[in-house]
């Protein structure tokens, strides 16, 4: 996943960008400030695996995460 793709997806999800040091950007969900991801680099750069996973996690949303946690703890969906 490229950095430009991650930015586009985060914007579509309603995240807002705040500048960090150097090439770092902090993307935060205004509705839930603890949901954030730090991206660094230029548009054509590849994301690190952990950054791409975090963006995918936000795309899935909190409902999927709760369902996954329920299954892990032996609950049924």
mmCIF file of the N, C-alpha and C atoms, coordinates in Angstrom:
data_MODEL
# 
_entry.id   MODEL 
# 
loop_
_atom_site.group_PDB 
_atom_site.id 
_atom_site.type_symbol 
_atom_site.label_atom_id 
_atom_site.label_alt_id 
_atom_site.label_comp_id 
_atom_site.label_asym_id 
_atom_site.label_entity_id 
_atom_site.label_seq_id 
_atom_site.pdbx_PDB_ins_code 
_atom_site.Cartn_x 
_atom_site.Cartn_y 
_atom_site.Cartn_z 
_atom_site.occupancy 
_atom_site.B_iso_or_equiv 
_atom_site.pdbx_formal_charge 
_atom_site.auth_seq_id 
_atom_site.auth_comp_id 
_atom_site.auth_asym_id 
_atom_site.auth_atom_id 
_atom_site.pdbx_PDB_model_num 
ATOM 1   N N  . UNK A 1 1  ? 0.857   -1.176  0.000  1.00 0.00 ? 1  UNK A N  1 
ATOM 2   C CA . UNK A 1 1  ? 0.000   0.000   0.000  1.00 0.00 ? 1  UNK A CA 1 
ATOM 3   C C  . UNK A 1 1  ? 0.899   1.233   0.000  1.00 0.00 ? 1  UNK A C  1 
ATOM 4   N N  . UNK A 1 2  ? 0.545   2.181   -0.841 1.00 0.00 ? 2  UNK A N  1 
ATOM 5   C CA . UNK A 1 2  ? 1.303   3.426   -0.940 1.00 0.00 ? 2  UNK A CA 1 
ATOM 6   C C  . UNK A 1 2  ? 0.760   4.454   0.048  1.00 0.00 ? 2  UNK A C  1 
ATOM 7   N N  . UNK A 1 3  ? 1.601   5.386   0.422  1.00 0.00 ? 3  UNK A N  1 
ATOM 8   C CA . UNK A 1 3  ? 1.219   6.426   1.368  1.00 0.00 ? 3  UNK A CA 1 
ATOM 9   C C  . UNK A 1 3  ? 0.045   7.245   0.840  1.00 0.00 ? 3  UNK A C  1 
ATOM 10  N N  . UNK A 1 4  ? 0.049   7.548   -0.462 1.00 0.00 ? 4  UNK A N  1 
ATOM 11  C CA . UNK A 1 4  ? -1.056  8.344   -1.025 1.00 0.00 ? 4  UNK A CA 1 
ATOM 12  C C  . UNK A 1 4  ? -2.383  7.600   -0.893 1.00 0.00 ? 4  UNK A C  1 
ATOM 13  N N  . UNK A 1 5  ? -2.362  6.264   -1.041 1.00 0.00 ? 5  UNK A N  1 
ATOM 14  C CA . UNK A 1 5  ? -3.586  5.467   -0.897 1.00 0.00 ? 5  UNK A CA 1 
ATOM 15  C C  . UNK A 1 5  ? -4.094  5.503   0.539  1.00 0.00 ? 5  UNK A C  1 
ATOM 16  N N  . UNK A 1 6  ? -3.171  5.420   1.486  1.00 0.00 ? 6  UNK A N  1 
ATOM 17  C CA . UNK A 1 6  ? -3.554  5.467   2.899  1.00 0.00 ? 6  UNK A CA 1 
ATOM 18  C C  . UNK A 1 6  ? -4.167  6.816   3.245  1.00 0.00 ? 6  UNK A C  1 
ATOM 19  N N  . UNK A 1 7  ? -3.574  7.888   2.739  1.00 0.00 ? 7  UNK A N  1 
ATOM 20  C CA . UNK A 1 7  ? -4.118  9.230   2.989  1.00 0.00 ? 7  UNK A CA 1 
ATOM 21  C C  . UNK A 1 7  ? -5.530  9.348   2.439  1.00 0.00 ? 7  UNK A C  1 
ATOM 22  N N  . UNK A 1 8  ? -5.750  8.845   1.222  1.00 0.00 ? 8  UNK A N  1 
ATOM 23  C CA . UNK A 1 8  ? -7.069  8.905   0.596  1.00 0.00 ? 8  UNK A CA 1 
ATOM 24  C C  . UNK A 1 8  ? -8.094  8.130   1.418  1.00 0.00 ? 8  UNK A C  1 
ATOM 25  N N  . UNK A 1 9  ? -7.716  6.945   1.876  1.00 0.00 ? 9  UNK A N  1 
ATOM 26  C CA . UNK A 1 9  ? -8.643  6.125   2.664  1.00 0.00 ? 9  UNK A CA 1 
ATOM 27  C C  . UNK A 1 9  ? -8.949  6.773   4.008  1.00 0.00 ? 9  UNK A C  1 
ATOM 28  N N  . UNK A 1 10 ? -7.936  7.326   4.660  1.00 0.00 ? 10 UNK A N  1 
ATOM 29  C CA . UNK A 1 10 ? -8.168  7.972   5.953  1.00 0.00 ? 10 UNK A CA 1 
ATOM 30  C C  . UNK A 1 10 ? -9.068  9.196   5.800  1.00 0.00 ? 10 UNK A C  1 
ATOM 31  N N  . UNK A 1 11 ? -8.852  9.976   4.735  1.00 0.00 ? 11 UNK A N  1 
ATOM 32  C CA . UNK A 1 11 ? -9.716  11.134  4.465  1.00 0.00 ? 11 UNK A CA 1 
ATOM 33  C C  . UNK A 1 11 ? -11.158 10.693  4.261  1.00 0.00 ? 11 UNK A C  1 
ATOM 34  N N  . UNK A 1 12 ? -11.345 9.606   3.517  1.00 0.00 ? 12 UNK A N  1 
ATOM 35  C CA . UNK A 1 12 ? -12.686 9.083   3.244  1.00 0.00 ? 12 UNK A CA 1 
ATOM 36  C C  . UNK A 1 12 ? -13.367 8.608   4.528  1.00 0.00 ? 12 UNK A C  1 
ATOM 37  N N  . UNK A 1 13 ? -12.577 8.139   5.499  1.00 0.00 ? 13 UNK A N  1 
ATOM 38  C CA . UNK A 1 13 ? -13.130 7.691   6.776  1.00 0.00 ? 13 UNK A CA 1 
ATOM 39  C C  . UNK A 1 13 ? -13.397 8.846   7.738  1.00 0.00 ? 13 UNK A C  1 
ATOM 40  N N  . UNK A 1 14 ? -13.026 10.069  7.345  1.00 0.00 ? 14 UNK A N  1 
ATOM 41  C CA . UNK A 1 14 ? -13.282 11.239  8.174  1.00 0.00 ? 14 UNK A CA 1 
ATOM 42  C C  . UNK A 1 14 ? -12.136 11.640  9.086  1.00 0.00 ? 14 UNK A C  1 
ATOM 43  N N  . UNK A 1 15 ? -10.987 11.011  8.938  1.00 0.00 ? 15 UNK A N  1 
ATOM 44  C CA . UNK A 1 15 ? -9.824  11.357  9.756  1.00 0.00 ? 15 UNK A CA 1 
ATOM 45  C C  . UNK A 1 15 ? -9.295  12.716  9.332  1.00 0.00 ? 15 UNK A C  1 
ATOM 46  N N  . UNK A 1 16 ? -8.701  13.436  10.269 1.00 0.00 ? 16 UNK A N  1 
ATOM 47  C CA . UNK A 1 16 ? -8.102  14.733  9.970  1.00 0.00 ? 16 UNK A CA 1 
ATOM 48  C C  . UNK A 1 16 ? -6.591  14.641  10.184 1.00 0.00 ? 16 UNK A C  1 
ATOM 49  N N  . UNK A 1 17 ? -5.852  15.411  9.396  1.00 0.00 ? 17 UNK A N  1 
ATOM 50  C CA . UNK A 1 17 ? -4.392  15.378  9.399  1.00 0.00 ? 17 UNK A CA 1 
ATOM 51  C C  . UNK A 1 17 ? -3.835  16.531  10.214 1.00 0.00 ? 17 UNK A C  1 
ATOM 52  N N  . UNK A 1 18 ? -2.807  16.195  10.974 1.00 0.00 ? 18 UNK A N  1 
ATOM 53  C CA . UNK A 1 18 ? -2.072  17.205  11.728 1.00 0.00 ? 18 UNK A CA 1 
ATOM 54  C C  . UNK A 1 18 ? -0.596  16.951  11.465 1.00 0.00 ? 18 UNK A C  1 
ATOM 55  N N  . UNK A 1 19 ? 0.171   18.002  11.286 1.00 0.00 ? 19 UNK A N  1 
ATOM 56  C CA . UNK A 1 19 ? 1.597   17.854  10.995 1.00 0.00 ? 19 UNK A CA 1 
ATOM 57  C C  . UNK A 1 19 ? 2.363   17.409  12.227 1.00 0.00 ? 19 UNK A C  1 
ATOM 58  N N  . UNK A 1 20 ? 3.395   16.639  11.968 1.00 0.00 ? 20 UNK A N  1 
ATOM 59  C CA . UNK A 1 20 ? 4.312   16.232  13.019 1.00 0.00 ? 20 UNK A CA 1 
ATOM 60  C C  . UNK A 1 20 ? 5.695   16.751  12.654 1.00 0.00 ? 20 UNK A C  1 
ATOM 61  N N  . UNK A 1 21 ? 6.730   16.169  13.221 1.00 0.00 ? 21 UNK A N  1 
ATOM 62  C CA . UNK A 1 21 ? 8.093   16.584  12.910 1.00 0.00 ? 21 UNK A CA 1 
ATOM 63  C C  . UNK A 1 21 ? 8.522   16.020  11.566 1.00 0.00 ? 21 UNK A C  1 
ATOM 64  N N  . UNK A 1 22 ? 9.154   16.849  10.770 1.00 0.00 ? 22 UNK A N  1 
ATOM 65  C CA . UNK A 1 22 ? 9.671   16.390  9.482  1.00 0.00 ? 22 UNK A CA 1 
ATOM 66  C C  . UNK A 1 22 ? 8.560   15.932  8.558  1.00 0.00 ? 22 UNK A C  1 
ATOM 67  N N  . UNK A 1 23 ? 8.675   14.712  8.063  1.00 0.00 ? 23 UNK A N  1 
ATOM 68  C CA . UNK A 1 23 ? 7.690   14.196  7.120  1.00 0.00 ? 23 UNK A CA 1 
ATOM 69  C C  . UNK A 1 23 ? 6.557   13.438  7.825  1.00 0.00 ? 23 UNK A C  1 
ATOM 70  N N  . UNK A 1 24 ? 6.509   13.477  9.134  1.00 0.00 ? 24 UNK A N  1 
ATOM 71  C CA . UNK A 1 24 ? 5.486   12.745  9.881  1.00 0.00 ? 24 UNK A CA 1 
ATOM 72  C C  . UNK A 1 24 ? 4.149   13.486  9.875  1.00 0.00 ? 24 UNK A C  1 
ATOM 73  N N  . UNK A 1 25 ? 3.083   12.713  9.764  1.00 0.00 ? 25 UNK A N  1 
ATOM 74  C CA . UNK A 1 25 ? 1.715   13.240  9.833  1.00 0.00 ? 25 UNK A CA 1 
ATOM 75  C C  . UNK A 1 25 ? 0.944   12.403  10.835 1.00 0.00 ? 25 UNK A C  1 
ATOM 76  N N  . UNK A 1 26 ? 0.127   13.046  11.644 1.00 0.00 ? 26 UNK A N  1 
ATOM 77  C CA . UNK A 1 26 ? -0.708  12.353  12.619 1.00 0.00 ? 26 UNK A CA 1 
ATOM 78  C C  . UNK A 1 26 ? -2.143  12.453  12.147 1.00 0.00 ? 26 UNK A C  1 
ATOM 79  N N  . UNK A 1 27 ? -2.756  11.319  11.859 1.00 0.00 ? 27 UNK A N  1 
ATOM 80  C CA . UNK A 1 27 ? -4.141  11.256  11.397 1.00 0.00 ? 27 UNK A CA 1 
ATOM 81  C C  . UNK A 1 27 ? -5.002  10.798  12.563 1.00 0.00 ? 27 UNK A C  1 
ATOM 82  N N  . UNK A 1 28 ? -6.015  11.599  12.893 1.00 0.00 ? 28 UNK A N  1 
ATOM 83  C CA . UNK A 1 28 ? -6.857  11.341  14.052 1.00 0.00 ? 28 UNK A CA 1 
ATOM 84  C C  . UNK A 1 28 ? -8.326  11.351  13.653 1.00 0.00 ? 28 UNK A C  1 
ATOM 85  N N  . UNK A 1 29 ? -9.089  10.477  14.283 1.00 0.00 ? 29 UNK A N  1 
ATOM 86  C CA . UNK A 1 29 ? -10.539 10.443  14.087 1.00 0.00 ? 29 UNK A CA 1 
ATOM 87  C C  . UNK A 1 29 ? -11.153 11.468  15.037 1.00 0.00 ? 29 UNK A C  1 
ATOM 88  N N  . UNK A 1 30 ? -11.828 12.515  14.537 1.00 0.00 ? 30 UNK A N  1 
ATOM 89  C CA . UNK A 1 30 ? -12.383 13.545  15.416 1.00 0.00 ? 30 UNK A CA 1 
ATOM 90  C C  . UNK A 1 30 ? -13.416 12.991  16.402 1.00 0.00 ? 30 UNK A C  1 
ATOM 91  N N  . UNK A 1 31 ? -14.127 11.950  16.012 1.00 0.00 ? 31 UNK A N  1 
ATOM 92  C CA . UNK A 1 31 ? -15.151 11.373  16.891 1.00 0.00 ? 31 UNK A CA 1 
ATOM 93  C C  . UNK A 1 31 ? -14.528 10.546  18.014 1.00 0.00 ? 31 UNK A C  1 
ATOM 94  N N  . UNK A 1 32 ? -13.325 10.055  17.799 1.00 0.00 ? 32 UNK A N  1 
ATOM 95  C CA . UNK A 1 32 ? -12.664 9.207   18.788 1.00 0.00 ? 32 UNK A CA 1 
ATOM 96  C C  . UNK A 1 32 ? -11.161 9.475   18.728 1.00 0.00 ? 32 UNK A C  1 
ATOM 97  N N  . UNK A 1 33 ? -10.670 10.488  19.460 1.00 0.00 ? 33 UNK A N  1 
ATOM 98  C CA . UNK A 1 33 ? -9.261  10.907  19.351 1.00 0.00 ? 33 UNK A CA 1 
ATOM 99  C C  . UNK A 1 33 ? -8.222  9.830   19.653 1.00 0.00 ? 33 UNK A C  1 
ATOM 100 N N  . UNK A 1 34 ? -8.593  8.776   20.371 1.00 0.00 ? 34 UNK A N  1 
ATOM 101 C CA . UNK A 1 34 ? -7.606  7.723   20.637 1.00 0.00 ? 34 UNK A CA 1 
ATOM 102 C C  . UNK A 1 34 ? -7.354  6.862   19.398 1.00 0.00 ? 34 UNK A C  1 
ATOM 103 N N  . UNK A 1 35 ? -8.217  6.989   18.378 1.00 0.00 ? 35 UNK A N  1 
ATOM 104 C CA . UNK A 1 35 ? -8.008  6.280   17.109 1.00 0.00 ? 35 UNK A CA 1 
ATOM 105 C C  . UNK A 1 35 ? -7.129  7.165   16.229 1.00 0.00 ? 35 UNK A C  1 
ATOM 106 N N  . UNK A 1 36 ? -5.842  6.827   16.155 1.00 0.00 ? 36 UNK A N  1 
ATOM 107 C CA . UNK A 1 36 ? -4.929  7.629   15.352 1.00 0.00 ? 36 UNK A CA 1 
ATOM 108 C C  . UNK A 1 36 ? -3.818  6.754   14.787 1.00 0.00 ? 36 UNK A C  1 
ATOM 109 N N  . UNK A 1 37 ? -3.197  7.280   13.755 1.00 0.00 ? 37 UNK A N  1 
ATOM 110 C CA . UNK A 1 37 ? -2.076  6.598   13.127 1.00 0.00 ? 37 UNK A CA 1 
ATOM 111 C C  . UNK A 1 37 ? -1.077  7.664   12.676 1.00 0.00 ? 37 UNK A C  1 
ATOM 112 N N  . UNK A 1 38 ? 0.199   7.352   12.808 1.00 0.00 ? 38 UNK A N  1 
ATOM 113 C CA . UNK A 1 38 ? 1.261   8.263   12.375 1.00 0.00 ? 38 UNK A CA 1 
ATOM 114 C C  . UNK A 1 38 ? 1.841   7.712   11.078 1.00 0.00 ? 38 UNK A C  1 
ATOM 115 N N  . UNK A 1 39 ? 1.848   8.555   10.045 1.00 0.00 ? 39 UNK A N  1 
ATOM 116 C CA . UNK A 1 39 ? 2.413   8.178   8.751  1.00 0.00 ? 39 UNK A CA 1 
ATOM 117 C C  . UNK A 1 39 ? 3.616   9.062   8.473  1.00 0.00 ? 39 UNK A C  1 
ATOM 118 N N  . UNK A 1 40 ? 4.614   8.501   7.788  1.00 0.00 ? 40 UNK A N  1 
ATOM 119 C CA . UNK A 1 40 ? 5.810   9.273   7.457  1.00 0.00 ? 40 UNK A CA 1 
ATOM 120 C C  . UNK A 1 40 ? 6.238   8.934   6.043  1.00 0.00 ? 40 UNK A C  1 
ATOM 121 N N  . UNK A 1 41 ? 6.677   9.944   5.307  1.00 0.00 ? 41 UNK A N  1 
ATOM 122 C CA . UNK A 1 41 ? 7.211   9.714   3.975  1.00 0.00 ? 41 UNK A CA 1 
ATOM 123 C C  . UNK A 1 41 ? 6.533   10.578  2.932  1.00 0.00 ? 41 UNK A C  1 
ATOM 124 N N  . UNK A 1 42 ? 6.835   10.257  1.659  1.00 0.00 ? 42 UNK A N  1 
ATOM 125 C CA . UNK A 1 42 ? 6.260   10.979  0.525  1.00 0.00 ? 42 UNK A CA 1 
ATOM 126 C C  . UNK A 1 42 ? 5.172   10.138  -0.121 1.00 0.00 ? 42 UNK A C  1 
ATOM 127 N N  . UNK A 1 43 ? 4.401   10.749  -1.008 1.00 0.00 ? 43 UNK A N  1 
ATOM 128 C CA . UNK A 1 43 ? 3.255   10.089  -1.630 1.00 0.00 ? 43 UNK A CA 1 
ATOM 129 C C  . UNK A 1 43 ? 3.557   8.720   -2.218 1.00 0.00 ? 43 UNK A C  1 
ATOM 130 N N  . UNK A 1 44 ? 4.648   8.568   -2.926 1.00 0.00 ? 44 UNK A N  1 
ATOM 131 C CA . UNK A 1 44 ? 4.956   7.318   -3.616 1.00 0.00 ? 44 UNK A CA 1 
ATOM 132 C C  . UNK A 1 44 ? 5.599   6.257   -2.745 1.00 0.00 ? 44 UNK A C  1 
ATOM 133 N N  . UNK A 1 45 ? 5.898   6.580   -1.509 1.00 0.00 ? 45 UNK A N  1 
ATOM 134 C CA . UNK A 1 45 ? 6.557   5.623   -0.611 1.00 0.00 ? 45 UNK A CA 1 
ATOM 135 C C  . UNK A 1 45 ? 5.590   4.528   -0.187 1.00 0.00 ? 45 UNK A C  1 
ATOM 136 N N  . UNK A 1 46 ? 6.139   3.333   0.040  1.00 0.00 ? 46 UNK A N  1 
ATOM 137 C CA . UNK A 1 46 ? 5.337   2.237   0.585  1.00 0.00 ? 46 UNK A CA 1 
ATOM 138 C C  . UNK A 1 46 ? 5.178   2.427   2.082  1.00 0.00 ? 46 UNK A C  1 
ATOM 139 N N  . UNK A 1 47 ? 4.028   2.013   2.593  1.00 0.00 ? 47 UNK A N  1 
ATOM 140 C CA . UNK A 1 47 ? 3.804   2.053   4.042  1.00 0.00 ? 47 UNK A CA 1 
ATOM 141 C C  . UNK A 1 47 ? 4.526   0.892   4.700  1.00 0.00 ? 47 UNK A C  1 
ATOM 142 N N  . UNK A 1 48 ? 4.880   1.054   5.950  1.00 0.00 ? 48 UNK A N  1 
ATOM 143 C CA . UNK A 1 48 ? 5.376   -0.068  6.735  1.00 0.00 ? 48 UNK A CA 1 
ATOM 144 C C  . UNK A 1 48 ? 4.205   -0.996  6.991  1.00 0.00 ? 48 UNK A C  1 
ATOM 145 N N  . UNK A 1 49 ? 4.485   -2.261  7.231  1.00 0.00 ? 49 UNK A N  1 
ATOM 146 C CA . UNK A 1 49 ? 3.412   -3.235  7.441  1.00 0.00 ? 49 UNK A CA 1 
ATOM 147 C C  . UNK A 1 49 ? 2.490   -2.852  8.583  1.00 0.00 ? 49 UNK A C  1 
ATOM 148 N N  . UNK A 1 50 ? 3.054   -2.380  9.687  1.00 0.00 ? 50 UNK A N  1 
ATOM 149 C CA . UNK A 1 50 ? 2.229   -2.041  10.838 1.00 0.00 ? 50 UNK A CA 1 
ATOM 150 C C  . UNK A 1 50 ? 1.324   -0.842  10.541 1.00 0.00 ? 50 UNK A C  1 
ATOM 151 N N  . UNK A 1 51 ? 1.788   0.092   9.700  1.00 0.00 ? 51 UNK A N  1 
ATOM 152 C CA . UNK A 1 51 ? 0.961   1.240   9.343  1.00 0.00 ? 51 UNK A CA 1 
ATOM 153 C C  . UNK A 1 51 ? -0.188  0.805   8.434  1.00 0.00 ? 51 UNK A C  1 
ATOM 154 N N  . UNK A 1 52 ? 0.099   -0.046  7.462  1.00 0.00 ? 52 UNK A N  1 
ATOM 155 C CA . UNK A 1 52 ? -0.938  -0.541  6.559  1.00 0.00 ? 52 UNK A CA 1 
ATOM 156 C C  . UNK A 1 52 ? -1.973  -1.347  7.339  1.00 0.00 ? 52 UNK A C  1 
ATOM 157 N N  . UNK A 1 53 ? -1.518  -2.139  8.307  1.00 0.00 ? 53 UNK A N  1 
ATOM 158 C CA . UNK A 1 53 ? -2.446  -2.924  9.116  1.00 0.00 ? 53 UNK A CA 1 
ATOM 159 C C  . UNK A 1 53 ? -3.356  -2.014  9.932  1.00 0.00 ? 53 UNK A C  1 
ATOM 160 N N  . UNK A 1 54 ? -2.829  -0.934  10.435 1.00 0.00 ? 54 UNK A N  1 
ATOM 161 C CA . UNK A 1 54 ? -3.617  0.011   11.228 1.00 0.00 ? 54 UNK A CA 1 
ATOM 162 C C  . UNK A 1 54 ? -4.693  0.687   10.364 1.00 0.00 ? 54 UNK A C  1 
ATOM 163 N N  . UNK A 1 55 ? -4.328  1.065   9.136  1.00 0.00 ? 55 UNK A N  1 
ATOM 164 C CA . UNK A 1 55 ? -5.305  1.681   8.232  1.00 0.00 ? 55 UNK A CA 1 
ATOM 165 C C  . UNK A 1 55 ? -6.397  0.672   7.893  1.00 0.00 ? 55 UNK A C  1 
ATOM 166 N N  . UNK A 1 56 ? -6.010  -0.595  7.605  1.00 0.00 ? 56 UNK A N  1 
ATOM 167 C CA . UNK A 1 56 ? -7.008  -1.631  7.316  1.00 0.00 ? 56 UNK A CA 1 
ATOM 168 C C  . UNK A 1 56 ? -7.930  -1.859  8.516  1.00 0.00 ? 56 UNK A C  1 
ATOM 169 N N  . UNK A 1 57 ? -7.368  -1.786  9.721  1.00 0.00 ? 57 UNK A N  1 
ATOM 170 C CA . UNK A 1 57 ? -8.159  -1.957  10.944 1.00 0.00 ? 57 UNK A CA 1 
ATOM 171 C C  . UNK A 1 57 ? -9.212  -0.854  11.043 1.00 0.00 ? 57 UNK A C  1 
ATOM 172 N N  . UNK A 1 58 ? -8.842  0.370   10.709 1.00 0.00 ? 58 UNK A N  1 
ATOM 173 C CA . UNK A 1 58 ? -9.804  1.474   10.750 1.00 0.00 ? 58 UNK A CA 1 
ATOM 174 C C  . UNK A 1 58 ? -10.867 1.304   9.682  1.00 0.00 ? 58 UNK A C  1 
ATOM 175 N N  . UNK A 1 59 ? -10.498 0.753   8.508  1.00 0.00 ? 59 UNK A N  1 
ATOM 176 C CA . UNK A 1 59 ? -11.477 0.522   7.448  1.00 0.00 ? 59 UNK A CA 1 
ATOM 177 C C  . UNK A 1 59 ? -12.518 -0.497  7.878  1.00 0.00 ? 59 UNK A C  1 
ATOM 178 N N  . UNK A 1 60 ? -12.096 -1.536  8.595  1.00 0.00 ? 60 UNK A N  1 
ATOM 179 C CA . UNK A 1 60 ? -13.035 -2.566  9.063  1.00 0.00 ? 60 UNK A CA 1 
ATOM 180 C C  . UNK A 1 60 ? -14.012 -1.991  10.062 1.00 0.00 ? 60 UNK A C  1 
ATOM 181 N N  . UNK A 1 61 ? -13.553 -1.077  10.881 1.00 0.00 ? 61 UNK A N  1 
ATOM 182 C CA . UNK A 1 61 ? -14.418 -0.418  11.843 1.00 0.00 ? 61 UNK A CA 1 
ATOM 183 C C  . UNK A 1 61 ? -14.506 -1.145  13.167 1.00 0.00 ? 61 UNK A C  1 
ATOM 184 N N  . UNK A 1 62 ? -15.110 -0.500  14.167 1.00 0.00 ? 62 UNK A N  1 
ATOM 185 C CA . UNK A 1 62 ? -15.176 -1.070  15.515 1.00 0.00 ? 62 UNK A CA 1 
ATOM 186 C C  . UNK A 1 62 ? -16.084 -2.288  15.617 1.00 0.00 ? 62 UNK A C  1 
ATOM 187 N N  . UNK A 1 63 ? -17.081 -2.420  14.760 1.00 0.00 ? 63 UNK A N  1 
ATOM 188 C CA . UNK A 1 63 ? -17.996 -3.557  14.843 1.00 0.00 ? 63 UNK A CA 1 
ATOM 189 C C  . UNK A 1 63 ? -17.251 -4.851  14.562 1.00 0.00 ? 63 UNK A C  1 
ATOM 190 N N  . UNK A 1 64 ? -16.450 -4.865  13.523 1.00 0.00 ? 64 UNK A N  1 
ATOM 191 C CA . UNK A 1 64 ? -15.682 -6.059  13.182 1.00 0.00 ? 64 UNK A CA 1 
ATOM 192 C C  . UNK A 1 64 ? -14.713 -6.420  14.304 1.00 0.00 ? 64 UNK A C  1 
ATOM 193 N N  . UNK A 1 65 ? -14.099 -5.412  14.908 1.00 0.00 ? 65 UNK A N  1 
ATOM 194 C CA . UNK A 1 65 ? -13.146 -5.669  15.974 1.00 0.00 ? 65 UNK A CA 1 
ATOM 195 C C  . UNK A 1 65 ? -13.846 -6.294  17.173 1.00 0.00 ? 65 UNK A C  1 
ATOM 196 N N  . UNK A 1 66 ? -15.038 -5.805  17.515 1.00 0.00 ? 66 UNK A N  1 
ATOM 197 C CA . UNK A 1 66 ? -15.775 -6.375  18.644 1.00 0.00 ? 66 UNK A CA 1 
ATOM 198 C C  . UNK A 1 66 ? -16.179 -7.810  18.340 1.00 0.00 ? 66 UNK A C  1 
ATOM 199 N N  . UNK A 1 67 ? -16.583 -8.076  17.107 1.00 0.00 ? 67 UNK A N  1 
ATOM 200 C CA . UNK A 1 67 ? -16.963 -9.432  16.747 1.00 0.00 ? 67 UNK A CA 1 
ATOM 201 C C  . UNK A 1 67 ? -15.764 -10.362 16.840 1.00 0.00 ? 67 UNK A C  1 
ATOM 202 N N  . UNK A 1 68 ? -14.611 -9.912  16.365 1.00 0.00 ? 68 UNK A N  1 
ATOM 203 C CA . UNK A 1 68 ? -13.411 -10.735 16.414 1.00 0.00 ? 68 UNK A CA 1 
ATOM 204 C C  . UNK A 1 68 ? -13.019 -11.022 17.860 1.00 0.00 ? 68 UNK A C  1 
ATOM 205 N N  . UNK A 1 69 ? -13.104 -10.019 18.735 1.00 0.00 ? 69 UNK A N  1 
ATOM 206 C CA . UNK A 1 69 ? -12.766 -10.212 20.143 1.00 0.00 ? 69 UNK A CA 1 
ATOM 207 C C  . UNK A 1 69 ? -13.738 -11.178 20.799 1.00 0.00 ? 69 UNK A C  1 
ATOM 208 N N  . UNK A 1 70 ? -15.016 -11.093 20.448 1.00 0.00 ? 70 UNK A N  1 
ATOM 209 C CA . UNK A 1 70 ? -16.015 -12.001 21.006 1.00 0.00 ? 70 UNK A CA 1 
ATOM 210 C C  . UNK A 1 70 ? -15.723 -13.444 20.658 1.00 0.00 ? 70 UNK A C  1 
ATOM 211 N N  . UNK A 1 71 ? -15.298 -13.686 19.442 1.00 0.00 ? 71 UNK A N  1 
ATOM 212 C CA . UNK A 1 71 ? -14.974 -15.032 19.010 1.00 0.00 ? 71 UNK A CA 1 
ATOM 213 C C  . UNK A 1 71 ? -13.746 -15.530 19.754 1.00 0.00 ? 71 UNK A C  1 
ATOM 214 N N  . UNK A 1 72 ? -12.772 -14.674 19.977 1.00 0.00 ? 72 UNK A N  1 
ATOM 215 C CA . UNK A 1 72 ? -11.558 -15.086 20.669 1.00 0.00 ? 72 UNK A CA 1 
ATOM 216 C C  . UNK A 1 72 ? -11.836 -15.457 22.116 1.00 0.00 ? 72 UNK A C  1 
ATOM 217 N N  . UNK A 1 73 ? -12.851 -14.859 22.730 1.00 0.00 ? 73 UNK A N  1 
ATOM 218 C CA . UNK A 1 73 ? -13.147 -15.131 24.121 1.00 0.00 ? 73 UNK A CA 1 
ATOM 219 C C  . UNK A 1 73 ? -14.208 -16.217 24.284 1.00 0.00 ? 73 UNK A C  1 
ATOM 220 N N  . UNK A 1 74 ? -14.513 -16.938 23.206 1.00 0.00 ? 74 UNK A N  1 
ATOM 221 C CA . UNK A 1 74 ? -15.441 -18.043 23.301 1.00 0.00 ? 74 UNK A CA 1 
ATOM 222 C C  . UNK A 1 74 ? -16.908 -17.683 23.179 1.00 0.00 ? 74 UNK A C  1 
ATOM 223 N N  . UNK A 1 75 ? -17.217 -16.427 22.901 1.00 0.00 ? 75 UNK A N  1 
ATOM 224 C CA . UNK A 1 75 ? -18.603 -16.031 22.744 1.00 0.00 ? 75 UNK A CA 1 
ATOM 225 C C  . UNK A 1 75 ? -19.060 -16.344 21.321 1.00 0.00 ? 75 UNK A C  1 
ATOM 226 N N  . UNK A 1 76 ? -20.353 -16.482 21.148 1.00 0.00 ? 76 UNK A N  1 
ATOM 227 C CA . UNK A 1 76 ? -20.871 -16.712 19.804 1.00 0.00 ? 76 UNK A CA 1 
ATOM 228 C C  . UNK A 1 76 ? -21.383 -15.410 19.229 1.00 0.00 ? 76 UNK A C  1 
ATOM 229 N N  . UNK A 1 77 ? -21.367 -15.346 17.936 1.00 0.00 ? 77 UNK A N  1 
ATOM 230 C CA . UNK A 1 77 ? -21.826 -14.131 17.254 1.00 0.00 ? 77 UNK A CA 1 
ATOM 231 C C  . UNK A 1 77 ? -23.275 -14.293 16.864 1.00 0.00 ? 77 UNK A C  1 
# 
